[in-house]
Amino acid sequence: MAQLLDGRSLAKVVNAETKQRVAALTDRHITPGIAVIMVGDDPASMIYTRNKEKKARQLGIKSVLKHYPIEIDQASLMNEIAALNNDDSIDAIMIQKPLPKQLNETELIDAIDPAKDADGFHPLNVGKLFDNQTGPYPVSCTPRGIMRILRHYQIPLSGARAVVIGRSILVGKPIAALLTNADATVTLTNRHTKDLKKLTREADILVVAAGITHLIDQADVKPGATVIDVGMHRLDNGKLTGDVDFDDVEPVAGHITPVPGGVGPMTIASLMAQTVDLAEWRRNG
Ligand code: ADP
C-alpha cells in the first residue's frame, strides 16, 4: 500500500501561508495583483479562469480578468500586455490558453515583463531555471507544486533515478530541470521514446505528463517508487482519472498522487504563491 501524496491538504497549507504573506503586504499598503488574459469564450478556460479568480479573492489577491473578443489582433494584444507591464497595481500576468490561430503565442509570452511572469514561461526565466541560477525567478506552476509535494513528503531526490514522461514546456521540461537541479538523475521521454516501459520500471521517481489515460499500470512501476500523475481525464462514467491507473499501481508504489486531489490543487496554490513572490520581489527591489 502506497502512502498517498495528498495535494489537496498540502494546498490548504500553502494557501494559508500565502494568505499570511498577503496580509503582511497589505500592512505595507500593498495588494498583490494578478491579471489573467483570456481570448474568446472557451468553456474550459472560463472555468479555470473563474477558479483562479475565486482563489485569488479568498487569499486577498487582486484578480483582474482581461477578456478579449476571439478576433482580437496581435498588435492590439501586444499593446494590452505593454499596458499591464506598466501598471504598478499588477504583479503577475498570465495568458490563458488556448489562443486563436491568428495570434503568435511566442511573441506574446516574450512581451510579458519577466518580473511579472506568473507562469514562469518567459524564455529569460526558463533560461535561469536551466542554468540553475539561485534566483529569485518564477517557474512553471505545476512543476513548482510537484517539487513542494516531494519536499513535504521528504522523498529523497539526490541520486534518485527520475523518469519524466512528456516534454512540454508547461510540465515535462521544467520538472526535468528542477529534478536535475535537485541532483536527481533524470530521463526525459517523449512519444518517440523506445522501450519507455523499460525506463519507467527503473524509476525511483516517475512523473507522468503525457496526456494519455492510464498510460501507466502496475507492471510499469518499480515497487516502492514515487509516482506523480499530472494527467486529468474524464471517464465515460463521469469520474476523473489520470495518466496512471491508480487502483492498479497504488498497491506497489511507495508514494502516489491521486487524481483528483494530487497535482491539480497544488498547481493553483503554486500560482497564488508565485503571484505573492513576484509582488515581494518587485516591491522589495
Ligand atoms: P502536458 O501539458 O501535460 O505536458 P501535452 O499534451 O502538452 O501535455 O504534451 C504531451 C507530451 O507527452 C508530449 O511531450 C509528448 O511527446 C508526450 N507523449 C505523448 N505520448 C507519449 C508516450 N506514449 N510516451 C512518452 N511520451 C509521450
Residues whose N, C-alpha, C, O or C-beta is under 5 A from the ligand:
A	BS01	ADP	I165 G166 R167 S168 L170 V171 G172 T189 N190 R191 A209 A210 G211
